[in-house]
Amino acid sequence: MNHKKLFRLYREEGLSVRKRGGRKRAMGTR
């Protein structure tokens, strides 16, 4: 029921967290 709300929050927070310190991890993991 709250999938859209959770997805939107996760996407906004994920983008911020990913840009904060997730780009190096993603590049190293990939």
VENVENFEN-V289602 format. One record per residue. N is the residue number from 0. RES is the residue in three letters. SS is DSSP state (alpha for helix, beta for strand, coil for the rest). OMEGA is omega in whole degrees, -180 to 180 (NA if undefined). Layout:
{{N:RES:SS:OMEGA} {N:RES:SS:OMEGA}}
//
This chain:
{{0:MET:coil:-179} {1:ASN:coil:-178} {2:HIS:alpha:-178} {3:LYS:alpha:-178} {4:LYS:alpha:-179} {5:LEU:alpha:-179} {6:PHE:alpha:-177} {7:ARG:alpha:-178} {8:LEU:alpha:-179} {9:TYR:alpha:-178} {10:ARG:alpha:-178} {11:GLU:alpha:-179} {12:GLU:alpha:179} {13:GLY:alpha:-178} {14:LEU:alpha:-177} {15:SER:alpha:-179} {16:VAL:alpha:-178} {17:ARG:alpha:-177} {18:LYS:alpha:-176} {19:ARG:alpha:-179} {20:GLY:alpha:-179} {21:GLY:coil:-176} {22:ARG:alpha:-179} {23:LYS:alpha:-178} {24:ARG:alpha:-178} {25:ALA:alpha:-178} {26:MET:alpha:-179} {27:GLY:alpha:-179} {28:THR:alpha:-175} {29:ARG:coil:NA}}
//
